[in-house]
Amino acid sequence: MNEEKQKSAVERAKEFGIDISLVEENLKRTPTERVEAMLSMLELVEEARRAKSRRQHLQPGNKG
């Protein structure tokens, strides 16, 4: 078996240049904390979409 196959996926990702620090930090959280963080981010994205939609409707010359 060659050396590359013996390395973990994490080791290979790091060598490839992938920053896995966010994954490592996220895994320190409980599953509930991870879901709460995801829901919070989802709320932020949805609010940004609503703001973009309101802005587009208020632009001069926009019919709607």
C-alpha positions as CSV (number, residue, x, y, z in Angstrom):
1,M,0.0,0.0,0.0
2,N,1.4,3.4,-0.9
3,E,1.9,6.3,1.5
4,E,-0.8,8.4,-0.1
5,K,-3.5,5.8,0.6
6,Q,-2.4,5.6,4.3
7,K,-3.0,9.3,4.9
8,S,-6.3,10.4,6.2
9,A,-8.7,12.5,4.1
10,V,-8.0,15.4,6.5
11,E,-4.3,15.1,6.0
12,R,-4.7,15.0,2.2
13,A,-7.0,18.0,2.3
14,K,-4.5,20.0,4.3
15,E,-1.7,19.1,2.0
16,F,-3.9,20.1,-1.0
17,G,-4.3,23.6,0.6
18,I,-7.8,23.3,2.0
19,D,-8.4,25.2,5.2
20,I,-10.4,22.9,7.4
21,S,-10.3,25.0,10.5
22,L,-14.0,26.0,10.1
23,V,-14.9,22.3,9.9
24,E,-12.8,21.6,13.0
25,E,-14.4,24.5,15.0
26,N,-17.9,23.5,13.9
27,L,-17.3,19.9,15.1
28,K,-16.5,21.2,18.6
29,R,-20.2,22.3,18.8
30,T,-23.0,20.1,19.8
31,P,-25.4,19.0,17.0
32,T,-28.0,21.4,18.5
33,E,-25.6,24.3,18.4
34,R,-24.7,23.5,14.8
35,V,-28.4,23.5,13.8
36,E,-29.0,26.8,15.6
37,A,-26.1,28.4,13.8
38,M,-27.4,27.1,10.5
39,L,-30.9,28.4,11.1
40,S,-29.4,31.8,12.1
41,M,-27.5,32.0,8.9
42,L,-30.6,31.0,6.9
43,E,-32.5,33.8,8.5
44,L,-29.8,36.2,7.5
45,V,-29.8,35.0,3.9
46,E,-33.6,35.2,3.7
47,E,-33.6,38.8,5.0
48,A,-30.9,39.7,2.5
49,R,-33.2,38.3,-0.3
50,R,-36.2,40.3,1.0
51,A,-34.1,43.4,1.1
52,K,-32.9,42.9,-2.4
53,S,-36.5,42.3,-3.6
54,R,-37.7,45.5,-1.9
55,R,-34.9,47.5,-3.3
56,Q,-35.6,46.3,-6.9
57,H,-39.3,47.2,-6.5
58,L,-38.4,50.7,-5.4
59,Q,-36.0,51.5,-8.3
60,P,-37.3,54.2,-10.7
61,G,-38.7,52.8,-13.9
62,N,-39.5,49.4,-12.4
63,K,-43.0,48.3,-13.2
64,G,-44.3,46.3,-10.3
